[in-house]
């Protein structure tokens, strides 16, 4: 629970920052709450102090308290319930990497989450050199480029960019990507199984494009996954980059 002296328990430097005119005060309030969430002093599902309580404890204006809360909501650390207050979030969705290439559609289905897919853009074109290398495509050969958005309960959950090899998946551009998963389309068009993948994880600011799609601030750090999938004969077939809205986790199992 957040005690009356929480701002003091975080250290003198934080309190000093509260009086530092060069630092927006909402950032320091958010920093205090963020640290308490990370340290489980505020636990998942717990209601945080109201705006008025934050105003009293930090000697701030109501707009400053709201700005701090809004920042942590955008980071996925807090959730607001109309008429009830603001609560510490539990991860909405956990995607399990396991021993198989990560399918977000399959992950959502396994967790009982109903979702829809919106195809934002689709075009067959010559991919940039880096994608030619990733997919082992000769210069001048074309590939399918896709941009999709997964929606859960009417809200965007993740955004995906994909390049798919037409050498391995002839005719895949005619698939219905709002109805069928990319995994299924690849296996149907290639006549082979998706067998393995190489994944890269990074944190990136959302920027204007993905802030608009995922409903967050442009400076919000998002978990971004890049995955190159290969078929059962070892041929690379697709490259994907997925931007995850805050509030999700990715788990995996390692074996020695």
N, C-alpha and C positions, 0 to 999 in steps of 0.2 A: 504494500500500500504506500501511497505517496504521503509522507509525513509532513508536518508543518515546517520542518527545517530542511526539506529536500534540497532547496537551492544551495544551502550551506554545505550539506554532505557531499556535494559533487566537487568541492574544492574551491579554494579562494580564487583561483584564476577564472573560474566560471562566473563567480559573483562579480569579479572585477570587470569581466566582459559585459555584464549587464549594465555597467555604468560607462562603457566605452562607446562614445558617440559615433565612432567610425564603423562600428559593427551593428547591423540591423538587429534589434532586440528580439525579433521573432525567431532568428536563427539560434540564439542562445537558449531561448525557451524550448525550442524544438530539440536542441542538443541535449538538454537536461532530460527531457522525456524519452528521447531515443536511447540514451545511456541506461535509463532505468528499465526500459523494455528489454534491451540487450542483456542486462544483468538479472532479468526476471524479478526485479523489484515491482514491476507492473506485469502481471501474468496474462497470458492469452485469455480473452473473454472478460477481463476486468475493466470496469468503467473508470475512465480517467477523470480527474477533477473537471468541473464545469468551467466555462469561460470566465464566469465571475470569480471562481476560486483561483484560477490562474492569474486573473487581474490583481487580486489581493496579495497573493503569495509572491509575485514577481514585480509588483508595482508597475503594471503595464496597462495600456489602453485595450479596449475590447477588440479593436481591429488587429492589434498585435497578437493577441491570443488566438484569434480566428486564423490569422496567417500561419502561425506555428502549427496549429492543428491541421490546416489544409495541406501543409508541406508533408506532414507525416501520413496523412491519408493518401496522398499521391505516391508516397514511397511504399505503401502497402502495409505500414505498421499499425495504422488505426483504421477503424471503420465507424461510420456514423449511422445511427439508427434514429429515424425521425421520431421525435417526441420522447426518446429514451436517453439520449446522450451519445457519447463517443467511447468506443471500447477498443482494447488492444486486440489486434487481429490474430487469428490463427491462420496458418497457410491454407488458402482456399483449395488448392490443387497441388498434388505432388506427382511429378512425372518420374517414373522409375526407368532408369536406363537399362539396368539388368545386363543380360548377355546378348541383347538383340538390338538392332537399330531402333532408335526412338521414334515411335509413331504417336504424335499428339492426339490424333483421332482415336487411336486404340486406347491411349491412356485415359482420355475423357470417358470413353465408353465403359472401361473397366471400373471407373469410379462412379458410374451411374449418373454422369453429367450429360444432360441433353444439350446438344450444340448444333449450330448451323455454320455453314461455310459460305462466305461471300467471295466470289472471284472478282477481284478488283481490276486485274489486268492480265492479258494473255497475248503473247506474240511469238511467232517463229522467226528467228533472226540469227545472224552469226554472233556467237557469244564473244565477250572480251577475251584477250589472250590468257588471262589467269584461269578462266573457266574452261578454255580449250585444254589447258594442261590438266586441270582437276578431273575433267571428264575424258581425257585422252582422245580428244577430237582433233582431227586434222584441220589446219587453217582453211577457212572458207566454208567448212561444213556448218550447217545450221543446227540450232537446238531450240527447245521450247522454254520460254521464260514465263513464269507465273508470279502473280502477287495475290495472296489470299489472306483473309481475316477470319479467324474462328470467333464465334459469338456464343456466349453462355448466358442464359437468362436475359437476352437482348443487349448485353454489354460486350464490347470487344475484349477478348482474353489474350490473344496473341496475333501477331502479324508475321507472315512468312513470304520470303522470296525464294524462288526455286529455278534452277536450270536443269533441264532433263535432256539426256542424250537421245536424239532421234535415230542415231545409228543403232542403238540398242532397243529403242522403243518406237519403231515405225508406226505412225498413225495415232500416237498418244494425244496429239493436239486436238483430236476430235472427241476426246473424253469429256464427260460431264463432271467437272471438278467441284461442283457445288453439291453433288449427290454422292460421288464415289471418292474414296481416299486416294491419295497419290500412290501409296503402297499398292493398292489393288490395281490401279491403272497401269503401273509399271509392270507388275507381274503378269497381268493379262496381255499387255502389248508385247512384252519381251518373251513370254513363254518360259520364264525362269523365276526363281525365288530371289527375293531380296535377302541377302545372307549376312552382310557385315557392314560396319560403318566406322569412320574416323570422326570423332567429335572434338570440337574446340569450344571452350567456354570463355566469355569475356564480359566485362561490364562497360557499357557505353551510354553516354547521354542520349536521350531519346531524339533530340533535335526536333525541328518543326514538323517534319513529315510524320514521325511515329508518335510524337506528342499529340498531334491531331487525331491520329487513328485510335490510340489507346487511352486518350483522355487524361493526360498527365502534363506536367510542366516540361518545357524544352530541356531543362537542366537535370531532370530526373534520371538517375542512373538505372538502366534496365539490364537484366540478365539477357545476354544474347548467345545463342547456340548456333554454331555452324557444323554441318554434318555432310560428309561425302559418303553416299551409300554405294555399295557394290553388290552385284548379283552373285549367284552361287558358283559361277565360273571365274570370279575375281574381277570381272569387268566393271569399272565405275559407271554408274547409271544416272546419278543425280547429285546435285549440290544444293543444299538448303541453308538459309539463314533465318532463324526464328527469333523475334523480339517478344519477350514475355512481359506482360503487364505486371507491376508489383503485386506481391501477395502469393507468388507461386514458388515452389522449390523443385529441384531436380535431385534425385537420389540415385545411387548406384551401389553395386556390390563388387568388391575386389576379391580376387582369389590368388593365393600364392602358389 
